[in-house]
Amino acid sequence: MKIRTMIAAMTIAASTIAASTAWAQEKVTVRLDFLPWGIHAALHLAAEKGWFKDEGLDVEISDGKGSNVTIQQVASGEIDIGQVQLNVAAVARTKGLPVMSIAGFVRRGDLGALVPTDSGINSVKDLEGRKVAYVATTSASVLAEPFFVAGGADPKKIELINVDSSSQMSVYNAKTVDAVIMTVPLGIAVAAQTRPSKGIMLADVGMNLPSYGLITSDTTLKNRAPVLKKFVAVAVKAWDYLYSDPSHIDEGVAAILAQRPNDKLNGDILKRQVTLYKAFLDTDATKGKKIGWQSDEDWKIGIATLEKAGLIPAGKQPSDFYTNEFVSE
Protein backbone atom coordinates (compact mmCIF):
# COMPACT_ATOMS: atom_id res chain seq x y z
CA MET A 1 0.00 0.00 0.00
CA LYS A 2 2.81 2.35 0.88
CA ILE A 3 4.50 1.73 -2.48
CA ARG A 4 1.24 2.32 -4.36
CA THR A 5 0.66 5.47 -2.35
CA MET A 6 4.16 6.70 -3.15
CA ILE A 7 3.71 5.97 -6.84
CA ALA A 8 0.37 7.76 -6.87
CA ALA A 9 1.89 10.74 -5.07
CA MET A 10 4.82 10.84 -7.54
CA THR A 11 2.42 10.66 -10.50
CA ILE A 12 0.36 13.53 -9.12
CA ALA A 13 3.50 15.55 -8.46
CA ALA A 14 4.81 14.94 -11.98
CA SER A 15 1.46 15.93 -13.48
CA THR A 16 1.41 19.06 -11.36
CA ILE A 17 4.92 20.02 -12.46
CA ALA A 18 4.05 19.38 -16.13
CA ALA A 19 0.87 21.43 -15.86
CA SER A 20 2.75 24.20 -14.10
CA THR A 21 5.42 24.24 -16.82
CA ALA A 22 2.79 24.35 -19.57
CA TRP A 23 0.95 27.11 -17.77
CA ALA A 24 4.17 29.12 -17.44
CA GLN A 25 4.69 29.18 -21.21
CA GLU A 26 4.00 32.73 -22.41
CA LYS A 27 2.13 32.85 -25.73
CA VAL A 28 3.82 34.91 -28.45
CA THR A 29 2.48 35.29 -32.00
CA VAL A 30 4.97 36.01 -34.77
CA ARG A 31 4.23 36.74 -38.41
CA LEU A 32 6.82 36.65 -41.17
CA ASP A 33 6.92 38.87 -44.23
CA PHE A 34 5.85 36.35 -46.81
CA LEU A 35 5.64 32.70 -47.79
CA PRO A 36 8.61 30.56 -46.66
CA TRP A 37 12.03 31.55 -47.97
CA GLY A 38 15.62 31.69 -46.72
CA ILE A 39 15.34 34.79 -44.56
CA HIS A 40 13.06 32.81 -42.22
CA ALA A 41 15.71 30.20 -41.37
CA ALA A 42 16.82 31.61 -38.01
CA LEU A 43 13.35 31.78 -36.45
CA HIS A 44 12.36 28.34 -37.73
CA LEU A 45 15.66 26.96 -36.44
CA ALA A 46 15.01 28.41 -32.97
CA ALA A 47 11.54 26.87 -32.95
CA GLU A 48 12.78 23.49 -34.21
CA LYS A 49 15.50 23.31 -31.56
CA GLY A 50 13.09 24.28 -28.79
CA TRP A 51 15.02 27.39 -27.81
CA PHE A 52 11.88 29.49 -27.37
CA LYS A 53 10.30 26.86 -25.14
CA ASP A 54 13.49 26.75 -23.07
CA GLU A 55 12.84 30.41 -22.24
CA GLY A 56 9.22 29.80 -21.30
CA LEU A 57 7.82 31.07 -24.60
CA ASP A 58 5.06 29.37 -26.59
CA VAL A 59 5.85 30.88 -29.99
CA GLU A 60 3.52 30.54 -32.99
CA ILE A 61 5.23 31.49 -36.27
CA SER A 62 2.96 32.11 -39.26
CA ASP A 63 3.61 33.15 -42.86
CA GLY A 64 2.74 36.60 -44.15
CA LYS A 65 1.38 38.27 -47.27
CA GLY A 66 4.00 40.99 -47.60
CA SER A 67 5.76 43.30 -45.15
CA ASN A 68 3.02 45.93 -45.40
CA VAL A 69 0.30 43.50 -44.32
CA THR A 70 2.37 42.09 -41.46
CA ILE A 71 3.14 45.61 -40.24
CA GLN A 72 -0.57 46.45 -40.16
CA GLN A 73 -1.33 43.28 -38.18
CA VAL A 74 1.38 44.07 -35.63
CA ALA A 75 0.22 47.68 -35.33
CA SER A 76 -3.36 46.58 -34.66
CA GLY A 77 -2.30 44.14 -31.94
CA GLU A 78 -3.44 41.10 -33.92
CA ILE A 79 0.18 39.86 -33.91
CA ASP A 80 2.84 40.43 -31.24
CA ILE A 81 6.00 40.47 -33.37
CA GLY A 82 6.69 40.74 -37.09
CA GLN A 83 9.77 40.01 -39.17
CA VAL A 84 9.67 42.53 -42.00
CA GLN A 85 11.63 45.02 -44.06
CA LEU A 86 12.43 47.70 -41.48
CA ASN A 87 12.49 50.53 -44.03
CA VAL A 88 8.89 49.68 -44.89
CA ALA A 89 8.02 49.73 -41.19
CA ALA A 90 9.62 53.18 -40.89
CA VAL A 91 7.40 54.51 -43.67
CA ALA A 92 4.36 52.96 -42.00
CA ARG A 93 5.19 54.62 -38.67
CA THR A 94 5.21 58.07 -40.27
CA LYS A 95 1.73 57.27 -41.59
CA GLY A 96 0.40 56.62 -38.10
CA LEU A 97 1.02 52.91 -37.56
CA PRO A 98 2.56 52.54 -34.07
CA VAL A 99 5.34 50.03 -34.81
CA MET A 100 8.96 50.07 -33.67
CA SER A 101 12.00 48.04 -34.72
CA ILE A 102 13.42 45.99 -31.83
CA ALA A 103 16.19 44.13 -33.71
CA GLY A 104 17.91 44.54 -37.07
CA PHE A 105 19.45 41.47 -38.69
CA VAL A 106 19.97 42.44 -42.33
CA ARG A 107 21.66 45.78 -41.78
CA ARG A 108 23.12 46.30 -45.24
CA GLY A 109 20.40 47.12 -47.72
CA ASP A 110 19.42 44.19 -49.95
CA LEU A 111 17.48 46.16 -52.56
CA GLY A 112 19.00 46.76 -55.97
CA ALA A 113 18.97 45.87 -59.65
CA LEU A 114 19.19 42.15 -60.42
CA VAL A 115 21.16 41.79 -63.67
CA PRO A 116 22.61 38.84 -65.61
CA THR A 117 26.30 38.22 -64.93
CA ASP A 118 27.02 38.07 -68.68
CA SER A 119 25.03 41.19 -69.60
CA GLY A 120 27.82 43.74 -69.46
CA ILE A 121 25.77 45.71 -66.93
CA ASN A 122 28.24 46.59 -64.19
CA SER A 123 26.93 49.92 -62.93
CA VAL A 124 23.72 51.90 -62.65
CA LYS A 125 24.83 53.97 -65.65
CA ASP A 126 24.88 50.76 -67.73
CA LEU A 127 21.10 50.44 -67.22
CA GLU A 128 20.54 53.25 -69.72
CA GLY A 129 18.86 51.93 -72.85
CA ARG A 130 17.65 48.83 -70.99
CA LYS A 131 14.28 47.46 -69.88
CA VAL A 132 14.00 47.33 -66.09
CA ALA A 133 11.09 45.64 -64.32
CA TYR A 134 9.72 46.71 -60.94
CA VAL A 135 6.64 46.07 -58.79
CA ALA A 136 4.55 49.20 -58.33
CA THR A 137 3.16 48.08 -54.98
CA THR A 138 6.65 47.96 -53.42
CA SER A 139 9.06 50.73 -52.47
CA ALA A 140 10.89 50.05 -55.73
CA SER A 141 8.32 52.21 -57.53
CA VAL A 142 9.58 55.36 -55.81
CA LEU A 143 13.16 54.33 -55.07
CA ALA A 144 14.01 53.45 -58.68
CA GLU A 145 14.46 57.00 -59.99
CA PRO A 146 16.56 58.23 -57.02
CA PHE A 147 18.65 55.07 -57.44
CA PHE A 148 19.28 55.79 -61.11
CA VAL A 149 20.19 59.42 -60.40
CA ALA A 150 22.49 58.49 -57.50
CA GLY A 151 24.27 56.06 -59.81
CA GLY A 152 24.80 58.67 -62.53
CA ALA A 153 22.17 57.40 -64.95
CA ASP A 154 19.47 59.41 -66.75
CA PRO A 155 16.07 57.94 -65.70
CA LYS A 156 14.57 59.07 -69.01
CA LYS A 157 16.89 56.66 -70.81
CA ILE A 158 15.69 53.64 -68.82
CA GLU A 159 12.43 51.89 -69.72
CA LEU A 160 10.63 50.95 -66.49
CA ILE A 161 8.11 48.13 -66.80
CA ASN A 162 5.59 47.47 -64.03
CA VAL A 163 5.02 43.77 -63.31
CA ASP A 164 3.11 41.81 -60.71
CA SER A 165 5.16 40.55 -57.76
CA SER A 166 4.25 36.95 -58.60
CA SER A 167 5.64 37.26 -62.13
CA GLN A 168 8.76 39.39 -61.69
CA MET A 169 11.12 36.40 -61.73
CA SER A 170 9.39 34.64 -64.63
CA VAL A 171 9.56 37.85 -66.69
CA TYR A 172 13.23 38.22 -65.81
CA ASN A 173 14.13 34.58 -66.48
CA ALA A 174 12.31 34.73 -69.81
CA LYS A 175 14.66 37.60 -70.78
CA THR A 176 11.72 39.91 -71.42
CA VAL A 177 13.57 42.52 -69.36
CA ASP A 178 17.25 43.23 -68.78
CA ALA A 179 16.99 43.81 -65.04
CA VAL A 180 14.55 43.91 -62.16
CA ILE A 181 14.56 46.14 -59.08
CA MET A 182 14.02 43.79 -56.13
CA THR A 183 15.45 42.07 -53.07
CA VAL A 184 18.66 40.96 -54.76
CA PRO A 185 19.75 37.90 -52.71
CA LEU A 186 16.31 36.34 -53.19
CA GLY A 187 16.49 36.96 -56.94
CA ILE A 188 20.04 35.65 -57.37
CA ALA A 189 19.09 32.38 -55.68
CA VAL A 190 15.93 31.86 -57.72
CA ALA A 191 17.57 32.76 -61.04
CA ALA A 192 20.77 30.76 -60.48
CA GLN A 193 19.87 27.81 -62.72
CA THR A 194 18.11 29.76 -65.45
CA ARG A 195 19.85 33.13 -65.68
CA PRO A 196 22.95 33.46 -63.42
CA SER A 197 22.82 36.94 -61.96
CA LYS A 198 24.42 39.53 -59.71
CA GLY A 199 23.24 42.69 -58.01
CA ILE A 200 23.88 46.40 -58.40
CA MET A 201 22.87 47.63 -54.99
CA LEU A 202 21.17 50.79 -53.74
CA ALA A 203 23.63 50.64 -50.83
CA ASP A 204 26.54 50.88 -53.29
CA VAL A 205 25.41 54.37 -54.37
CA GLY A 206 24.85 55.70 -50.85
CA MET A 207 21.23 54.58 -50.44
CA ASN A 208 21.59 52.02 -47.65
CA LEU A 209 18.22 51.06 -46.17
CA PRO A 210 17.77 48.91 -43.07
CA SER A 211 16.34 45.61 -44.23
CA TYR A 212 14.96 42.59 -42.35
CA GLY A 213 14.45 42.72 -38.61
CA LEU A 214 11.84 42.46 -35.89
CA ILE A 215 9.08 44.94 -35.08
CA THR A 216 6.45 45.19 -32.39
CA SER A 217 3.73 47.68 -31.54
CA ASP A 218 4.20 50.54 -29.10
CA THR A 219 1.63 48.90 -26.83
CA THR A 220 3.43 45.53 -26.78
CA LEU A 221 6.73 47.34 -26.26
CA LYS A 222 5.30 49.03 -23.20
CA ASN A 223 3.36 46.12 -21.71
CA ARG A 224 5.41 43.02 -22.57
CA ALA A 225 9.04 44.14 -22.41
CA PRO A 226 10.22 41.06 -20.42
CA VAL A 227 8.71 38.74 -23.04
CA LEU A 228 10.25 40.75 -25.89
CA LYS A 229 13.63 40.59 -24.17
CA LYS A 230 13.47 36.78 -24.04
CA PHE A 231 12.26 36.48 -27.62
CA VAL A 232 14.90 38.80 -29.07
CA ALA A 233 17.66 37.02 -27.13
CA VAL A 234 16.63 33.69 -28.68
CA ALA A 235 16.33 35.21 -32.16
CA VAL A 236 19.82 36.74 -31.86
CA LYS A 237 21.17 33.38 -30.67
CA ALA A 238 19.60 31.69 -33.71
CA TRP A 239 21.08 34.17 -36.19
CA ASP A 240 24.51 33.84 -34.56
CA TYR A 241 24.29 30.06 -34.68
CA LEU A 242 23.08 30.00 -38.28
CA TYR A 243 26.20 31.74 -39.61
CA SER A 244 28.80 30.45 -37.14
CA ASP A 245 29.43 27.29 -39.19
CA PRO A 246 28.55 26.35 -42.80
CA SER A 247 26.83 23.17 -41.60
CA HIS A 248 24.46 25.28 -39.53
CA ILE A 249 23.00 26.74 -42.72
CA ASP A 250 21.97 23.20 -43.65
CA GLU A 251 20.29 22.96 -40.25
CA GLY A 252 18.46 26.20 -40.92
CA VAL A 253 17.19 24.95 -44.28
CA ALA A 254 16.15 21.66 -42.70
CA ALA A 255 14.23 23.62 -40.05
CA ILE A 256 12.27 25.54 -42.71
CA LEU A 257 11.42 22.29 -44.50
CA ALA A 258 10.39 20.64 -41.23
CA GLN A 259 8.25 23.58 -40.15
CA ARG A 260 6.61 23.92 -43.58
CA PRO A 261 6.33 20.32 -44.85
CA ASN A 262 3.41 20.97 -47.22
CA ASP A 263 4.87 23.90 -49.16
CA LYS A 264 6.94 21.95 -51.73
CA LEU A 265 10.01 24.11 -51.09
CA ASN A 266 13.30 23.79 -52.96
CA GLY A 267 16.04 23.18 -50.40
CA ASP A 268 18.82 24.20 -52.79
CA ILE A 269 17.23 27.61 -53.42
CA LEU A 270 16.64 28.10 -49.71
CA LYS A 271 20.28 27.30 -48.98
CA ARG A 272 21.50 29.77 -51.61
CA GLN A 273 19.28 32.47 -50.13
CA VAL A 274 20.52 31.89 -46.59
CA THR A 275 24.14 31.76 -47.76
CA LEU A 276 23.88 34.95 -49.80
CA TYR A 277 22.44 36.92 -46.90
CA LYS A 278 25.63 36.51 -44.85
CA ALA A 279 27.13 39.38 -46.88
CA PHE A 280 24.23 41.64 -45.86
CA LEU A 281 24.39 41.29 -42.09
CA ASP A 282 26.84 44.11 -41.44
CA THR A 283 27.63 47.67 -42.45
CA ASP A 284 30.74 49.64 -41.54
CA ALA A 285 28.80 51.03 -38.59
CA THR A 286 27.79 47.62 -37.20
CA LYS A 287 31.00 45.61 -37.66
CA GLY A 288 31.98 44.05 -34.36
CA LYS A 289 28.52 44.67 -32.90
CA LYS A 290 26.13 41.91 -31.90
CA ILE A 291 23.72 40.76 -34.59
CA GLY A 292 20.43 42.56 -34.07
CA TRP A 293 22.06 45.77 -32.83
CA GLN A 294 21.13 48.84 -34.90
CA SER A 295 23.17 51.92 -35.71
CA ASP A 296 22.13 55.57 -35.64
CA GLU A 297 24.55 56.17 -38.52
CA ASP A 298 22.85 53.57 -40.74
CA TRP A 299 19.40 54.80 -39.83
CA LYS A 300 20.35 58.39 -40.68
CA ILE A 301 21.34 57.26 -44.17
CA GLY A 302 18.12 55.29 -44.48
CA ILE A 303 16.02 58.22 -43.29
CA ALA A 304 17.71 60.56 -45.77
CA THR A 305 17.07 58.07 -48.58
CA LEU A 306 13.40 57.72 -47.68
CA GLU A 307 13.02 61.50 -47.35
CA LYS A 308 14.56 62.09 -50.77
CA ALA A 309 12.19 59.56 -52.29
CA GLY A 310 9.25 61.35 -50.65
CA LEU A 311 8.34 58.32 -48.57
CA ILE A 312 8.65 60.00 -45.18
CA PRO A 313 8.47 63.65 -44.07
CA ALA A 314 11.60 65.59 -43.19
CA GLY A 315 12.85 65.95 -39.65
CA LYS A 316 12.69 62.36 -38.42
CA GLN A 317 15.37 60.90 -36.13
CA PRO A 318 16.66 57.32 -35.77
CA SER A 319 15.08 57.05 -32.31
CA ASP A 320 11.69 57.53 -33.96
CA PHE A 321 12.02 54.14 -35.61
CA TYR A 322 14.11 51.76 -33.52
CA THR A 323 15.36 50.80 -30.08
CA ASN A 324 18.37 48.76 -28.95
CA GLU A 325 16.70 48.12 -25.60
CA PHE A 326 16.76 44.36 -26.14
CA VAL A 327 20.12 43.99 -27.92
CA SER A 328 23.43 44.92 -26.31
CA GLU A 329 26.46 45.95 -28.36
N, C-alpha and C positions, 0 to 999 in steps of 0.2 A: 504493500500500500504506500509505503514511504517513497519507494522508487517511482511508482506511478504518479504520486503527488508531485515529486520533484520534476518529473518529465513534463507534467501538465503545467507546472509553474514556469519552467524554462520555455515552453512553447508560447505561453501567454506573454512572457517577457520579450521573446524574440518578435512576436507579432506587434507588440507595443512599440518596440524600437523601430521596426520596419515602417509602421504607420506614422511614427513621429518623424522619421527621415523623409518619407513621402510628403508629409504635411509641410515640412520645412523647405521643400523645393519652391523657389519663387518663380512664378510664371513670367516669361519674357517672350514677347512676340517680335519677330524680326522679318522684315521683307527685303528681298534683294531687288536689284534694278530691273532684271529681265529674266527670261528663261535661262536654264543652266548654261554657264560657260566658265572659262578658266578663272575669271576673277573671283568666283565664288569658292575656290578651293579651300582657302584658309578656314572659313566658317564651317563648311561641311566637314573638314578634317577635325576641327575642335569638337563638333557634335559626334562624329563617328568614334572618336577616342574617349568620349565621356568627360571631357575636360570641363564643360559647363556644369554637368551634374556634380562633379567633384567640388564645385564652388557653391552648391546649393541652388543652382539655376535650372529651371525646367524650360528650355529654350525651344521654341517652335520657329523653324526657318521656312519661309514660303517664297515662291518665285513671284517676280513683279511683271509689270506691263510697261516698263520704262521708268526712268528716274523721276520724271515729272509726276507720274501717278503715285509712286511710292512716297514721294515728298508730301503730297497732299494727304495721304493716309496717315503718315506720321504726324503731320501738323494737326489733324483732326482728332488725334488720340486713338484712332482705330488700331494703330500699330505702335509699339514702343520704340523700336530702333529700325532705321533703314540703312542699307548700304547702297550708296548712290554716287553720281558725279557731284562733287562738292561745289563746283562752279555753278551748276544748275540750282543747287540748294541756295546758294548765295543770291541768285537772281530771284528765286521764290520768296526769300525773306524780305527783300526790298518791296515785294508786292503784297506784303501783309501776312505771309505764312510764317508762323512762329517756330522755325526750325533752326537748330544750331549744330555745327560740326563738333563732334567729340573725339574724333580720331581721323588722321589722314594717312592712308597707306600708299596710294599712288600719288607721289608728291611732285613728280615731273609730269607735265602735261602730256597726255597720250593722243590728243587730237592733231590731225595733220592731213596731208594729201597722200593717199595710197597710190603708188605708181609702180609700173613694171620695172624690174631691175635692168631689163635690156632696152628700155625705152629712150635712153639718152636724156631723160628728165632728171636733173641732179640739183635743181634749185627752183625756187618759186618762179623766178624769171622765165625758166624753161617751160612753164605752163602756158605761156602766151601762144595763141594759135591752136590750143588744145581744147578738147571737150572734157569738162569736169563735172561729175555728178555730185549731188548733195541732197539731203533730206530736209525739206522746208520746215518740218515740225521740230527739228533739232536746232541747237545753237549754231550749227554750221551755216544756216541761212543768213545769219547776220555777222558771223565771224569770218566768212570767206573773203569778203572785200577787204577788210582791214588786214587780213593775212596776206593777200596778194600785194597790197600797198607796202606793208612792212618788209616784204621780200623783194621789193623793187620791180614788181610786175605792174603792167597797166591792166586793171580789171576789165576795161572795154575790149581787150584783145583775148579774153578768155570766155569761152562759151559755157555758161553754167546751165546744167540740166537737172531739173527737179525730178527725183525718183522716190518711190515709196521705200520705207525702211526695209521691208521684206524682200525687195528686189534689188537693192543696191549692189550686192555682191554678184548676183546673176548677171546684171547689166555690165558690171566691170569684167567679170570672167569671160563674157561673150565678146569682149573687146568693142562694145558699142561706144564706150567712153575711154579716155586716156588716163583718167584719174578719178578718185572719189574722195571727198572730204569726209573723214570718219574717225572712229577710234582705231588708230593704226595697228596696234598689236593684234587686235581681234581680226582685222582684215588680212594681215600678213599670214596668219595661221590658217584662215579659211581658204585663201587663194594659193597656198603653197604648191599644191599639186597641179593646179590648172594654169595659174599665171604668177610665177614667182615674183614677189614684190618687195618693196622697201617703203620707207616713209620719209616725207619732207615735213618736219614738225613745226607747229605753231611756236613751240618753245624755242626752236632754233632761231627764230627771228624776233625774239624778245617778248613773245606772247604766252608765257607760261601760265597755265591755269591749273589750280588744284583739281585733281581728278578723284578717283574712288576713295571713299572713306565712310565713316559712320555718322549718322545724324540722329537727333532725338528732338522732341518738342520742348519748348521752354517749360511747360508744365511738368513733364517727366523729369527734366533736368533739375527742377526745384524739389519735386516730391520723392524721387527715387534715386537720388545720387549714390547711395551705397550699392544698389543693384547695378547701376551703370558702371561703377568702379570695378566691380567683379567681372562684368561682361567684357568691358574694354581690356582688362588685364588678360583674360583668356584669349580674346581676339588677337592681341599683340603677341602673345605666346605662340599662337598658331601661325601667324605670319612669319615670325622669327624661325620657327621650326621648319616651315615650308621651304625656306630658301637657305637653310644652314647646311644642307647636304643634297646633292642631285637626286638621291634615291627618295628623298622626302617629297619631291615633286610627284613621283609615281604614287606615293601614298595619298597625296592630295587629289590626284585624278581618280584614284580608286575610291576615295571618299565621295566624290561627286557622283560617280557611277552607282555606288551603293545607296546613296541617299535619293537618287533619282533613277531607279531601275527601269521605269517604263518610258523613258524619254528617247530611247534609241540614239544615245550620244556617241560621238566618235572620240574615243580615248586619245588617238594621236593628235587630233586638232586641239583637244583640251590641254594636252601636255605642251604643245607648241605655244598656246596662249599663256599658260602659267609661266613657262620658261622665258618668253619674250618680256613679260612684265617685270622681271628682275631689274632690267635696265631703267625702269621708270619709278623705282621706289625712292630714289634720292635726288635732291638738287644740291647745288653748292652750299645752300643755307642749311640743309638738314644732314649733311655728311657727318657721321659720328654720333648722331642723335638716335634715340630709340625709335623704332618703327612706330608710326602712329602720331609722333610728335609733329606739330605744325609750326611753321615759321612766319613771323610777321613780314619778313622780307619777301617771301614767296607770295603771301596773300596781298601785299601791296602791289606787286606786279600783276597779279590776277585781277585785282580791283581796277587798276588802271586800264587793263585790257577790256574788261566788261564795260567800264565807263565809255571808253572810246567807241565801242560797238553799239552804244546806246542801250545796253541791257540793264544797267543800274544807274541810279542818279549819282551825281557827284557828291563828294564829301564823306563817303563811307570809310570806316576804319576796320582793320583786321579783326579787332575785338567785337565788331558787330556780327561776325560770321562764325567764329570758332572759339573754342576753349581748350587749353591743355590741362584742365583740371584733373583729368583721369590718366594722363600719360606724362611721366617724368622724362627729363632729358636723358 
